[in-house]
Amino acid sequence: MKVLIVGGVAGGASAAARLRRLDEQAEIILFEKGEFISYANCGLPYYIGDVITEKEKLLVQTPEAFQSRFNLEVRIFSEVITIDREAKSVTVRDHRSKRDYTENYDRLILSPGAEPKRPPLPGLDLPGIFTLRTVPDTYKIRDFVDNHPVQHAVVIGGGFIGVEMAENLKHRGMEVSLVEFTDQLVASMDLDMAMFLHAHVRQNGVRLFFQAGAAGFTQDADGRLVVRLTTGLTLTCDLVIMSIGIAPDSHLAKEAGLELGLGGSIKVDEYLFTSDPDILAVGDAIEIRNFVTGKPGLIPLAGPANKQGRIAAENALGGRVPFEGVQGTAVLKVFDMTAASTGLNEKQARREEIVYEKTYIHPLNHAGYFPGASQLAMKMLYDPADGRILGAQAVGMEGVEKRIDVLATAQRLGA
């Protein structure tokens, strides 16, 4: 059995490791168009913020160590540019030797990930404007911050990466403005829970601009960046981080004629096979089934991608292991606070026309008689007919994630 894997990181690298554990004889080749095959996405902002001080800490596995440990072939700087489904082969572009070659497969696993959204805004290519998705992106931003007198930064987008970047740029001593198109930070939370985060972020000196987006960028006479917002307001700064979301990188699948799903993602069945019986797909590029609603969705998180990689490996070798869907359990550090959630929030429940009730509690993180107790805010949505958990959110200083862990487990088991 010869299995080719396109892309590393959470999905592809997990698939490669699991394949080798299941089959010592299989020929496994992993192609990665860049230099890094396995790294800690969630740690990238913290290297820029000098919280993580050694760049090596970001790398989970080097190509050399991965290749040696699992007795498989890792080809970096190797971009798969076409798939010939009839011939069961791929064309690979070696960016170092500048040559193209073909490689045959019995099974192909696609793990191309996603790309940061870059709308066609005037001035988006000016120096000092960055997106953050990969290790090279991180090095570029860190290098810019280290070697330029950056006093004021503007972060566009209030999702996980945007909030983490605002915190880390503040940690580097900058004035930071965060611009968000909706009326709140962190879309997985409801507004009543996100408002705890808003207050805390403002207390830490970050200016928040809601219901505003970037309309364009220019430079002033001193060479500083001028960000024009959709509200008409302008912000002058030295650094811009664009963090307005990601889109599935499905161009390879599309060009190969594979069926696409929601938002241009790669459509897969419950066993992670695409519309071609010899090609599987995993990670941020695929359409998933929402565990709570049973409907198609896009929830790009590393945890599900890891699970999908392992399941795809089993099924590529003839297994029939279903992927049971994504709850969307996530946790975020926001200065000294933690925010976590699982399942549906109210916005999603209303959009899906799901009947729900909600309940709030405000417990202490540990027994009140013991010093240092702090209060949490917790919210749960449930089905009034049978009490089934639909979703939960929590915000606080300590103990947030372990409570959401318990509720996510309970929800997964149908409690």
N, C-alpha and C positions, 0 to 999 in steps of 0.2 A: 504493500500500500504506500503510495506516494502522496503526501499531503502538502500543499502550498498554502501559506498564510500571508495575506496582504495586510501589513500594519501590525505594530507591536502594542505597547502600553497595556492597559487593563485587559482588553478582550483578546487580542492576538497572542500576547505573551502567555496568558493563562491557558489558552487553547494549546499552544506549543508544549508547555510543561505537562499538561494533562495527557496529551497524545503520547508523549514518551513514557509516562507512567503506565499507560494502558497497553502499549505495544512497543516492545524493545527493538523490533525489527523494522518498523515503519521508517520510510525516508521522509524527513520533515525539513522543509526549507521556509524560513521566515524572511520576508522582504520588508524593509523599512526605508522609505525614501530619504529620511534624515539620518542623523547620527545616533539618536537615542532610542532604545527599544522599550525601556521600562523605567518610568520615573513617577515621582509623587506629585501629580497635578495639584493637589490641595496645598502643597507646600510652596508653590511658586511665588505667591505674593510675599511670603515671609522671608524669602531670600532677598528680594528687593528691599524689604523693610529692615534688613540686617538683624532679624530675629534668628533666622537660620544663617549662620555665618560662613559655613563651608559648603561650596557648591556640590561637592561629592555626596553630601547628605540627601540631595534631591534624587539621586540615581538609585533605583531599587535593584537593578541588575545591569551590568555592562554587557555588551555583545559577547565579549570574550568569556566572561564568567558563565553566562547563560549557555553558550555553545559548549563549553567544557563540561558543565554540570549535567546537561541533559542530552549530550551526544547528538546534537542536531546542527543544522547549518543556519547561521544568521548572516544575511547579506544587507549591510547598511549602505546608504546612498544608492539604493536600488529601488527604482520606482516602477511598479507595474502599470503599463500605459494602455494595454488592451487585453481583452479576454476573447479567445476564439473557442466558443462553447462546443462547436462541432468537432474541432480537432482536440478538444480538452487540453488547451495550452494557453499560456500567457506570454505576452511580450514584455520584456523587462528592459528599462533604460538604466544602465550603469552610469551614474553621474560623475564618477571619477575617471573612467576610461572613455566616456562619451560614446559608448557603443550600445546597440540594442541587440538582444538575443531572445530566444524563446525557451520556455521550460514547460514540459508536459506535467499533467497531474491526473491522479485518480479522483481526489477530492480537493476542493478549493474552499478556503475559509476567508471571507472578507471582513476586515476590521479597520476600515479606513478612517473612522472617527468623524469629526465634524470640524467645520471651519468657522472662525469668528465672522459675524455679520459686518460687512463694510458697505454701508449705503453710499451711493454716488453723490457725496456731499462736496461742494466746492472747497478746495484747500485741504482735503483729507490726507494728501501725500506730503504735506509740509513736514520738515524735520521737527521732532519733538512730539509727534502724534503716534501712539502705539496701540496695538491690541496685544492681549496676553492669552496664550493658549498652550505654548510649548516651551521647552527648556531654552532653545535659542531666543525666543521672545523675551524670556526672563533675563537672559544675559545682556540682551540689547538695552532693555530698560534700566537694569542695574548699572551698566556701563555709562549710560546717559546721565543717570542721577549722580553717579560718582564723579563725573568729569565736567558737569555743567553747574552753574550757580542757580539751581532750581529753588525758587522761593515759594511759588504758588502752583499747585497742580489742580487740574479739573478732571474728575472722573465722570464719564458719561455712562450711566446705567447703574441701577441700584440692586442688582442681583448678587449672588454669592461673591463672584470675583470683584465686582465693583465695590462692595462693602469692605471686603478684605484689603483691596488696594487702597481705599481711603484710609483705613486704619494704619496700614504699613507706611504709607507716604507721610502720614501725620507723625508716625514713630520716627521718621527721618528728619523731622523738624520743619516740615513744609506747612504752609497754609493750604487747606484742601477744601474744594467745593465739589459736592456730589450732585449731579443732575439726573433726575429720573422722570420718565415720560408719564408714569401713572401717579397715583396719589400716595404711594407708600414704597418702602424698601421691602425686599425679599418677598417675591410673589407667592411663595408657598405658605406664607402666613396670611391671616386675615388682618384687616386694618386695625381692629381693636387690640390685637396682639403686637402688631408691628409698631404701634405707637410707643410702646415701652422702649423699643430699639431707637426710634427717632429721638426721644428725649435723651437717651444715653449717648448717642452719636453727637448730638448737639452739645452736650455737657463736655465732650472731649474735643470741642473746638472745630468740628466739621460743619460747614455751611450746607444746608440741604435746599435744593430747588426742585419742587415737585411740579408735575403736569407741565414739564418743559423738556424739550429735546434739542439736539444740536442741529442747527440749520446751515452752518458753514464755518470755515476757518480762514483767517487772514493773519498777516503779521503787521505789527505797528512799526514806527520809525526806528525803534530800538531793537527790532528783531524778535520781540516777544509775540507769543501767539494770542490772537483775539478770537474767542469762541462766541459766535452769534447764536443765541438760543431762539427757539420757535416763539417764545413770548416777546421777542424784541430786545431783551436784555443782552448785554455783552459782558463777558468775563475775560480779563487779561491774565495770562498765566505763562508759565515756562514749560509745562508738560501737560499732555492730554492722554488719558487712558480711555480708549473706546471699549466699552464692555456692555454691549446692547444685546447680547445673546449669540447663539451659534446656530448653524444650519447643517443638516446632514451632508457629508461629503459622499455623494452617491453617483458622481459622474461616470465612474468606471462601470458600475452596475447598469446605469442607464444606457451607456454606449453599447453594452453587451446585450441589450434587449431584455434585461431582467425586469420583472414587474416592480413598480414603485408604489409607495403608500403615502401616508400623511406627510405633507410638507416636503415632498420629494425624497422621503426616506426609502430605504430598501425594504420591501415587503417580505416577511418571512412567515412560515407556519409555526405551530406550537413547538416543533422540534428544531426550529431555527434554520430550516431549509428555505432557500429562495425559490422562485418559480422554476429553477433548474435543479433537478434531483441530485446533481453532483456538486452544487455550490451552496455553502451555508454562509450566514452573515451574523455578526455580533456587534455590540457596542453602540456608540452614539449615532451611528449611521442608520440603525434599523428602527422600524415601527414596532412598538411593543404593545402588549395588552395590559391595560390598566387593571391591576388586581382587584380594585374595589368595584369599578363600573363594568368591567368586562369588555370595554370598548377600546379601539385603537388609540394610541397616544405616543408622545415623544417625551421621555424622561431621561435625559442624558446624565447618568451618574456612574461612578466607578464601580460601586458594589454590584449592581446588576450586570455590568459589562464583564466583571470577573466571573460571575456565575454563568453567564451566557458562553463565555470562552470555554469553561470546563464542560458544559453540556454539549456544545458544538463538537468538541473533541470526541466525546462518547458517541455521538450520533454519526460523525464522519466515519467512524470505525464499525458502524452497523448497529449501534444502540438505538433505543426508542425512549429517550428520556425527555419528558416535556418541560419546557420553561413556563412556569406558572404565572408569570406576570410581574409587574413592578408596582410596589406600594408608593415609592417615592420617598422613603425614609431618608432624612437629611439632617445634618447638624452644622451650625455656623458659629464661629467665634466673632463677637462684635465688641472690641475693646475688652472690658472686664465681664461682659455679659455673654451668655450662650443662648442661642435660639435653636429649637429643633422641632421637627414635625414629621408626621407620617399620614398616609392616606389622603383623604379629601379635605379641603377647606370649604368655607361657606360659598365662596364665589364659584368653585367647581361644582358643588352640589346643586346650586341654583341653576347653573348652566346646563347640567345634565338632567334637570327636573327631578331630582331625587328628594323624596320627603325625608326630613331630618329634624331632630331636636338637638339642643346644645346645652352643655352644662359647664360651669366655671368653678374652679377651686383655687385657693391661694395658700398652699401649705408652706411650712418652713422646710428647708432642705434637710435638716436633721432635728432631733429633739430640742425643744425650746429651752430646756433647763441647761443644755450644754452650750458654752460660749461660742459665739461666732455664727449662730444660725441666721440665715437670710431667707427672705420670702420669694417664692416662685409664683408665676401666673400660669395656670394651666387651663386649657379649653379642650373639650371633647365633643365631637359630633356623633350621634348614634341614630339608628333606625328606631322610631317610636313603636313600630309593630312588634319587633322581636329583640330590641336592645343591642343588636349587632353594632360593633364599633365601625364607624365610617372614616374617622380621622381624628387626629389629636395634634395639639400644638402646645409648646411650653417655652417660657422665657424666664431667665433668672441668672443669678451669679454662679451657683453651684448646684449639681445634682440634676440638671435639666435632661441631659442626654440619657442618663440611666433610666429615667422615668419613661421617656419616649421609646427606649429600647424595649421595655416591658410591654408597653401598649402596642408597639409594632408587632411583637411576638404574639400577643393576645389576638390582635386583629388577623394576623396570618393564619392562626389556628381556628378562626371563626368565632371568637368569644363575643 
